[in-house]
Amino acid sequence: MDILQSVRSVLAPPHKAGYPFILGGVVVALLGLMFWVVLAWAGLVFTLFCLYFFRDPDRVEPPRTDVFLAPADGLVVGIEAAVPPAELGLGSIALTRVAIFLSVLDVHVNRAPISAVVERIVYHPGRFFSAAEHKASDENERNSILLRLTGGQEVVVVQIAGLIARRILCNVTQGQALVAGERIGIIRFGSRTDLYLPAGCLPLVSVGQRMIGGETVIAQLNMLAPMA
């Protein structure tokens, strides 16, 4: 079953953000067939890479409403107390941050970690250090999304550009109601996604653990935690 799921993931249809790149590769390959075979091979390889990189497989969310799901595929590279991005105006109280690094081989579609309403979205220009580095959370270009749960708790998802990634796409708007696991955007060509958990929520994952966006349970919601 795992092998079958892996094959389905690899062959999943591409995210719409990849259409221009895939079409460009096809055009280059066709021009190469007419003028230069090396160009044709280059176009074919690029097209296949884009089909793989922009794959957007369906995911099956756990049948629970009291857990936080991984907002992205990738490797957990950090779990620590950190202050959420200043541009969100949440103050200086540190929250538990789970940082997920996405290599060029991972699915790059970001997903809502829990059912909530989009309270605020703030884009912050920055630099392009390797997304695996600790300083990427504070210094790289990012897009911060503040979500409010029905119980009043707040959770933050931050899309962070990396060394190669130079384009963050966010497909949600302020006031939009999201369902856990719903697609919220994509980052092109290697990146990082940070999740700031509400106070009192302890992570159930470890550094070095691999995440499956929209499926892996990162933490359980603490219903007794103080609300914002």
JOHUGI-V699214 format. One record per residue. RES is the residue in three letters. PSI is psi in whole degrees, -180 to 180 (NA if undefined). Layout:
# JOHUGI-V699214
RES_PSI ; RES_PSI
This chain:
# JOHUGI-V699214
MET_-41 ; ASP_-40 ; ILE_-42 ; LEU_-42 ; GLN_-37 ; SER_-41 ; VAL_-44 ; ARG_-37 ; SER_-45 ; VAL_-37 ; LEU_10 ; ALA_148 ; PRO_151 ; PRO_154 ; HIS_148 ; LYS_-22 ; ALA_-18 ; GLY_-9 ; TYR_-47 ; PRO_-37 ; PHE_-43 ; ILE_-45 ; LEU_-40 ; GLY_-41 ; GLY_-40 ; VAL_-43 ; VAL_-44 ; VAL_-43 ; ALA_-42 ; LEU_-40 ; LEU_-37 ; GLY_-36 ; LEU_-28 ; MET_-31 ; PHE_-35 ; TRP_116 ; VAL_-31 ; VAL_-39 ; LEU_-36 ; ALA_-44 ; TRP_-40 ; ALA_-43 ; GLY_-39 ; LEU_-45 ; VAL_-44 ; PHE_-40 ; THR_-45 ; LEU_-40 ; PHE_-44 ; CYS_-38 ; LEU_-37 ; TYR_-46 ; PHE_-42 ; PHE_11 ; ARG_144 ; ASP_76 ; PRO_151 ; ASP_150 ; ARG_155 ; VAL_111 ; GLU_145 ; PRO_147 ; PRO_53 ; ARG_146 ; THR_0 ; ASP_25 ; VAL_156 ; PHE_131 ; LEU_158 ; ALA_128 ; PRO_-3 ; ALA_159 ; ASP_159 ; GLY_-167 ; LEU_131 ; VAL_118 ; VAL_-4 ; GLY_139 ; ILE_112 ; GLU_167 ; ALA_129 ; ALA_151 ; VAL_132 ; PRO_160 ; PRO_133 ; ALA_-31 ; GLU_-15 ; LEU_-15 ; GLY_36 ; LEU_4 ; GLY_-167 ; SER_13 ; ILE_126 ; ALA_141 ; LEU_166 ; THR_123 ; ARG_128 ; VAL_116 ; ALA_128 ; ILE_122 ; PHE_131 ; LEU_116 ; SER_174 ; VAL_-11 ; LEU_-10 ; ASP_157 ; VAL_132 ; HIS_12 ; VAL_129 ; ASN_148 ; ARG_154 ; ALA_130 ; PRO_-18 ; ILE_160 ; SER_126 ; ALA_175 ; VAL_138 ; VAL_113 ; GLU_-39 ; ARG_146 ; ILE_125 ; VAL_123 ; TYR_138 ; HIS_115 ; PRO_153 ; GLY_-159 ; ARG_-174 ; PHE_58 ; PHE_165 ; SER_133 ; ALA_-15 ; ALA_-14 ; GLU_148 ; HIS_-40 ; LYS_-8 ; ALA_-34 ; SER_-35 ; ASP_-30 ; GLU_-18 ; ASN_161 ; GLU_138 ; ARG_163 ; ASN_115 ; SER_132 ; ILE_118 ; LEU_125 ; LEU_141 ; ARG_128 ; LEU_166 ; THR_-27 ; GLY_-3 ; GLY_-14 ; GLN_153 ; GLU_142 ; VAL_146 ; VAL_132 ; VAL_129 ; VAL_119 ; GLN_124 ; ILE_129 ; ALA_157 ; GLY_-161 ; LEU_-39 ; ILE_-36 ; ALA_129 ; ARG_13 ; ARG_115 ; ILE_126 ; LEU_127 ; CYS_125 ; ASN_13 ; VAL_165 ; THR_159 ; GLN_134 ; GLY_-8 ; GLN_136 ; ALA_128 ; LEU_149 ; VAL_143 ; ALA_130 ; GLY_-6 ; GLU_142 ; ARG_132 ; ILE_-8 ; GLY_-171 ; ILE_150 ; ILE_131 ; ARG_124 ; PHE_63 ; GLY_127 ; SER_-164 ; ARG_147 ; THR_123 ; ASP_142 ; LEU_121 ; TYR_116 ; LEU_151 ; PRO_157 ; ALA_138 ; GLY_-4 ; CYS_120 ; LEU_136 ; PRO_147 ; LEU_15 ; VAL_171 ; SER_158 ; VAL_134 ; GLY_-8 ; GLN_142 ; ARG_135 ; MET_149 ; ILE_111 ; GLY_131 ; GLY_-1 ; GLU_-45 ; THR_128 ; VAL_121 ; ILE_-39 ; ALA_164 ; GLN_140 ; LEU_128 ; ASN_103 ; MET_-18 ; LEU_-1 ; ALA_149 ; PRO_141 ; MET_159 ; ALA_NA
